[in-house]
Amino acid sequence: MFLIDTSRDGKPVYDPIVNQSLDNYLINDLKLPGHGLIMYINEPSVIVGVNQNVFAEVNVPYLRENNIALVRRTSGGGAVYHDMGNLVFENIVVGETDDGAEWGNYSVFAQPVLDALHELGATEAVLRGNSDLVVNDHKFTGMTMVKSGDAYAAGGTLMYDMNLEAASEALHPVETRINGKWVKSNRSNIENIKHHLNPEYQNLTSEQFKTQLLLKLFHVDKLEEIKTYHLNDHDWQIIDERLAEQYRTDDWNFGANPGFNRYRFRQFDSGSVAINFMAEGQQMTKVAVYGDLLDDKLARKLEGQLTNATLDASDLRKRLSKRWLRKVMSDDDIEVLVDQLLIEKQ
């Protein structure tokens, strides 16, 4: 196993949108042969699985109020909260390896992490079921995998000193009227691993804990002794292109809910409106409206007005020029909403 250094210009990257896109680049573009490992820390964010409905899994208003990013990963699994008290580790496997790495076998990737934690004092940490690492019967890591050809990524989030209260708030959805099929999160009791470590490791920063974990994983005394590939300027150029094309867009992070491919959000003086819709050619074939500007009845009426609408300014204005809608939205608000719906990518 070797380390893949994901720092940029000598500094760690904490942007969750950047970090969550790395595995896609590593298994689809760079494809370093063998068994690599990346490990990073994210700023406050909620990461959802590729097939999850954001509004059924996440307290979107809480995220907006607290400047918490919403990021959709390319793999499955449930919704998880990240902050600077978490470590994210991903095994990047390309082709055959000689260390037992095997697609679909979580235990071969979980055991080295468990062994390292045992060395650090968390001797009660174990693998429970298929993909959860637990201590004291509480989960501190959940794992997931994503595959592309002969390459795949297998990893998880390790809760070291996470804000558990913020995690509870962020993962408590407020939308109750959600219909459709999607992958639902399996809510588990969670716990930080920090207080199960030996005393000398309980007051480390997350970066310091990351260093100690890497030293134990690679059985070395210094990070410099680890065989390492450093992402270079060419790598980052391609990663930046992928971010602009997809991973930084609301259409990917919010709009890729099951059955939808676009998302528009607007905060008006009197409240917010969020719209998921499926755009097929120039037609809105399926629409879902959220937010606090409209009550449930008006939201349903707006969905009906926009379903099968043409993505054309005159058609949208006609459909939105209703007396019941003008009671809560001004003419200027409606015009802004029309402009928002006509943006091709956001």
CORLIN-V236996 format. One record per residue. RES is the residue in three letters. PHI is phi in degrees with one decimal (* if undefined). D_CENTER is the distance of its C-alpha to the mean C-alpha in Angstrom with 2 decimals. Layout:
res: <RES,RES>
phi: <PHI,PHI>
d_center: <D_CENTER,D_CENTER>
This chain:
res: <MET,PHE,LEU,ILE,ASP,THR,SER,ARG,ASP,GLY,LYS,PRO,VAL,TYR,ASP,PRO,ILE,VAL,ASN,GLN,SER,LEU,ASP,ASN,TYR,LEU,ILE,ASN,ASP,LEU,LYS,LEU,PRO,GLY,HIS,GLY,LEU,ILE,MET,TYR,ILE,ASN,GLU,PRO,SER,VAL,ILE,VAL,GLY,VAL,ASN,GLN,ASN,VAL,PHE,ALA,GLU,VAL,ASN,VAL,PRO,TYR,LEU,ARG,GLU,ASN,ASN,ILE,ALA,LEU,VAL,ARG,ARG,THR,SER,GLY,GLY,GLY,ALA,VAL,TYR,HIS,ASP,MET,GLY,ASN,LEU,VAL,PHE,GLU,ASN,ILE,VAL,VAL,GLY,GLU,THR,ASP,ASP,GLY,ALA,GLU,TRP,GLY,ASN,TYR,SER,VAL,PHE,ALA,GLN,PRO,VAL,LEU,ASP,ALA,LEU,HIS,GLU,LEU,GLY,ALA,THR,GLU,ALA,VAL,LEU,ARG,GLY,ASN,SER,ASP,LEU,VAL,VAL,ASN,ASP,HIS,LYS,PHE,THR,GLY,MET,THR,MET,VAL,LYS,SER,GLY,ASP,ALA,TYR,ALA,ALA,GLY,GLY,THR,LEU,MET,TYR,ASP,MET,ASN,LEU,GLU,ALA,ALA,SER,GLU,ALA,LEU,HIS,PRO,VAL,GLU,THR,ARG,ILE,ASN,GLY,LYS,TRP,VAL,LYS,SER,ASN,ARG,SER,ASN,ILE,GLU,ASN,ILE,LYS,HIS,HIS,LEU,ASN,PRO,GLU,TYR,GLN,ASN,LEU,THR,SER,GLU,GLN,PHE,LYS,THR,GLN,LEU,LEU,LEU,LYS,LEU,PHE,HIS,VAL,ASP,LYS,LEU,GLU,GLU,ILE,LYS,THR,TYR,HIS,LEU,ASN,ASP,HIS,ASP,TRP,GLN,ILE,ILE,ASP,GLU,ARG,LEU,ALA,GLU,GLN,TYR,ARG,THR,ASP,ASP,TRP,ASN,PHE,GLY,ALA,ASN,PRO,GLY,PHE,ASN,ARG,TYR,ARG,PHE,ARG,GLN,PHE,ASP,SER,GLY,SER,VAL,ALA,ILE,ASN,PHE,MET,ALA,GLU,GLY,GLN,GLN,MET,THR,LYS,VAL,ALA,VAL,TYR,GLY,ASP,LEU,LEU,ASP,ASP,LYS,LEU,ALA,ARG,LYS,LEU,GLU,GLY,GLN,LEU,THR,ASN,ALA,THR,LEU,ASP,ALA,SER,ASP,LEU,ARG,LYS,ARG,LEU,SER,LYS,ARG,TRP,LEU,ARG,LYS,VAL,MET,SER,ASP,ASP,ASP,ILE,GLU,VAL,LEU,VAL,ASP,GLN,LEU,LEU,ILE,GLU,LYS,GLN>
phi: <*,-129.4,-96.1,-110.2,-80.8,-102.3,-71.2,-129.0,53.9,79.3,-122.6,-65.6,-101.5,-109.3,-69.5,-65.1,-67.5,-64.9,-61.9,-72.0,-90.5,-64.9,-62.2,-62.0,-65.6,-69.0,-96.5,-108.2,-116.6,-69.6,50.2,-68.6,-62.1,106.8,-114.1,-103.7,-140.1,-115.9,-146.7,-148.9,-124.3,-108.0,-65.8,-49.7,-165.5,-117.7,-107.2,-112.6,-71.7,-62.7,-109.5,-100.0,-90.9,-54.8,-72.0,-88.2,-116.1,-131.6,-83.4,-59.5,-58.3,-62.7,-61.1,-66.3,-66.5,-111.1,55.2,-102.0,-72.6,-111.5,-131.7,-99.4,-87.9,-89.4,-105.2,-81.3,90.8,-94.7,-79.3,-134.6,-98.6,-121.0,-153.3,-70.1,-96.8,-110.8,-115.6,-113.5,-123.3,-139.4,-85.2,-109.2,-114.1,-126.6,72.6,-80.3,-129.5,-110.6,-119.3,86.8,-59.6,-147.3,-56.8,85.0,-101.4,-67.1,-62.1,-68.9,-95.5,-75.6,-61.3,-60.2,-66.8,-61.9,-60.1,-64.8,-65.8,-62.1,-64.0,-85.4,115.2,-85.8,-72.5,-90.9,-69.9,-142.1,-87.4,-115.2,66.2,-84.8,-146.4,-106.2,-99.2,-131.8,-142.7,57.6,64.1,-117.6,-76.9,-122.3,-149.5,-120.3,-115.4,-148.4,-136.3,-141.3,-121.8,-148.2,63.2,-94.6,-125.8,-155.1,-119.4,-136.6,-166.2,-167.2,-106.5,-108.8,-79.8,-97.6,-144.5,-74.7,-76.9,-68.1,-67.4,-63.9,-62.2,-64.3,-65.4,-67.1,-100.5,-112.4,-64.1,-104.8,-80.1,-105.3,-100.3,-123.6,-115.4,125.8,-111.4,-158.7,-84.7,-91.2,-73.0,-95.0,-68.0,-128.4,-68.0,-121.1,-157.1,-76.2,-82.4,-49.5,-79.2,-99.5,-84.1,-61.0,-51.5,-68.7,-108.3,-87.9,-116.0,-78.3,-72.9,-62.8,-65.1,-67.2,-65.5,-56.8,-60.9,-62.9,-65.5,-63.6,-60.4,-72.8,-62.8,-100.2,56.0,-129.8,-97.3,-137.1,-60.6,-63.9,-82.7,-83.8,-63.4,-136.1,-104.0,-102.4,-57.8,-108.4,-60.6,-65.3,-58.1,-67.4,-62.6,-69.6,-59.9,-61.3,-64.3,-64.4,-63.1,-67.1,-71.2,-142.1,-71.5,-93.8,-92.0,-65.0,-62.2,-83.9,-72.8,-103.7,-81.8,-82.4,-66.2,-52.7,91.5,-130.4,-136.3,-135.8,-145.4,-131.6,-130.8,-144.6,-97.1,-97.4,-58.7,-96.4,152.2,-109.7,-131.0,-122.5,-129.4,-96.2,-151.4,-98.1,-101.6,-116.4,65.7,-108.6,-124.2,-91.2,-89.6,-151.2,-137.9,-134.7,-114.7,-129.1,105.5,-107.3,-73.3,-107.5,-74.2,-58.5,-63.9,-69.7,-62.2,-66.5,-65.4,-66.3,-57.3,-64.7,-65.1,-89.1,-63.7,72.5,-69.2,-87.5,-76.7,-139.2,-58.3,-67.2,-66.3,-65.1,-60.4,-62.8,-70.1,-93.1,-85.9,-116.9,-59.7,-65.2,-78.7,-69.7,-71.9,-119.4,-131.4,-78.2,-58.9,-65.6,-60.9,-63.9,-65.3,-62.4,-63.5,-60.1,-60.0,-62.0,-67.3,-86.9,-66.8,-71.3,-141.6,-146.9>
d_center: <25.62,24.93,22.46,20.47,20.50,17.57,19.37,20.67,24.26,24.63,21.93,18.58,15.49,13.28,11.34,7.56,7.66,10.52,9.52,6.61,9.45,12.06,12.27,12.95,15.67,17.05,17.65,18.70,20.56,21.61,22.18,23.97,26.16,25.76,23.33,21.20,18.83,16.27,15.36,13.64,12.81,10.27,11.65,10.80,7.35,5.51,2.20,4.35,6.63,8.57,11.43,10.45,12.17,10.33,13.77,14.67,11.85,11.19,13.95,13.35,16.66,15.91,12.82,15.24,18.09,16.50,14.73,11.25,8.59,6.32,3.67,4.10,4.74,8.52,9.33,10.11,9.99,9.29,7.25,7.34,8.36,8.70,11.79,14.66,15.96,13.43,13.74,11.41,13.77,13.79,17.09,17.76,20.74,22.93,26.17,28.36,28.27,30.97,28.96,28.11,24.53,24.09,21.51,20.63,22.30,19.89,22.91,23.81,20.56,20.54,24.22,24.20,21.62,23.81,26.92,25.68,24.84,28.25,29.88,28.28,29.74,27.21,29.57,28.53,24.97,24.81,22.84,22.92,22.77,20.78,17.67,17.68,19.28,21.30,23.97,26.45,24.94,21.68,18.35,17.01,14.85,13.18,13.05,11.97,13.48,13.49,16.93,18.70,22.48,23.74,20.56,17.48,14.74,14.77,13.14,11.54,11.02,14.50,15.36,18.29,18.92,15.98,16.94,17.30,18.64,15.77,13.41,15.96,16.24,12.63,12.27,15.70,15.69,18.80,19.22,21.75,22.82,20.26,21.85,20.75,19.27,15.66,14.08,14.30,12.82,15.60,16.17,17.76,19.75,18.01,19.81,19.61,21.44,23.19,26.27,26.92,27.49,30.94,32.03,31.88,28.11,27.30,27.63,25.64,22.97,19.57,20.68,23.94,22.43,20.32,23.68,25.48,23.01,23.31,27.08,27.32,25.12,27.33,30.52,31.54,32.91,31.34,28.15,30.54,31.78,28.53,28.61,25.92,24.73,23.78,21.67,24.30,24.78,24.81,21.47,19.93,21.76,20.13,16.59,17.44,18.75,15.65,13.68,16.51,16.86,13.43,10.19,11.57,12.93,12.51,13.83,10.79,8.01,10.60,13.36,12.26,12.98,15.62,18.81,17.65,16.84,17.30,16.43,18.74,18.84,21.98,23.20,26.96,29.53,29.89,26.29,23.07,22.56,19.37,20.10,18.25,20.62,21.43,23.44,25.84,28.08,29.29,28.90,26.47,26.79,24.44,23.40,21.66,22.29,20.67,21.38,24.33,26.92,28.12,29.17,28.32,31.51,31.06,27.45,28.74,31.61,29.42,27.38,30.78,31.98,29.11,28.90,30.74,31.16,31.72,29.56,32.73,33.57,36.83,35.51,32.62,35.08,37.45,34.94,33.74,37.31,37.84,39.73,37.32,34.41,36.61,37.16,33.67,32.95,35.38,36.40,34.46,31.28,31.78,32.37,29.14,27.29,29.14,28.15,24.44,24.68,26.51,23.98,23.00,19.54,17.46>
